[in-house]
Amino acid sequence: MEDLKDRLRDVIIRSLRLENVKPEDIKDDTPLFGEGLGLDSIDALELVVALEKEFGIKISDEEVGVKVFQNIGTLAEFIETKGERAP
């Protein structure tokens, strides 16, 4: 699970081009939106595309997305249960 979380941090930083963010800055419970990383709806769309490509998941429902994109921990749990290529 820790390897998956590390991959998620890398995908988030790389796909959203977060130049001033290091993987260690994103804790398991850091909110991805709002007060945490401060991502917005455009970032969410880019992140969905990157995660679908990287992990073979589908996030087609906004309600599911709201729950899944809370933080690295919730995202990792979702990918671990739904992902086709999760380690």
N, C-alpha and C positions, 0 to 999 in steps of 0.2 A: 504493500500500500504506500510506503514512503517513496518508492521509486516512481509510482504513478503520480504522487503529489509533486515530486520534483519535475517530472515531465510536464505536468500541468502548469507549473510556474514558468517553465521555459517557453511553452506554447503561448501563454498569456503575454509575456514580455516580448517575445519575438513577433507574434502576429499583430500586436497592438503598438509595436514600436515604442515601448515605454523605456526611453533612454536613461532616465534617472532612477529606475527601479531595479534593484538586485533581487535575485531569487530569495535570499534570506530576509528581505524586507516584507515578503508576503507570508505571513503565518497561516497556519491551518484555519484559524477562525477570523482572519482579516476579512471584513466585508469587501466584496468586489465592487459594489456600487455605493454611492453616497459617501459617507465619512471615511470609508476604508481607502481603496485604490482610487475612488472617484470616477469610475467608469460611467459612461452614459449609454443611451440607446443605440447609437452608431457603433460604439465599442461592442455592445452585446451582439449585434448582427455579425460583425467581423469575427467575434469570438465563436459564435455558433458555427460559422463556416469553417473556421480553423479546426475546431474540435471534431466536427463531423468528418473532416478529411483525415485528421490524425488518428482518431480512435474508432471511426466507423459507427458513430452514434447518430441518432436523429432526435432533435428537440423540436417538435412541431407544434407544441401546445404552449401558449404563453404562461399558463398557470404552472405547468411543470417547470418551465424555464425560471420562473420566479423562485421556486423552491430549490432548484438545482444550482443556480448561480448565486447563492447566498455567500459562499466562501469556498476555499480550496477543499475543505473536508467534505462538504455536501456534493461538490462536483466530482470528487474522487469516488465517493460512494455510488453515485449514479453511473459513472463510467464503468466501475468494477462490475456492476450488476447488468448493465445494458450494452457495454462496448463489445465489439467483435474482435478488436485487436488490443484490448487492454492486457497488460502483462500480468 
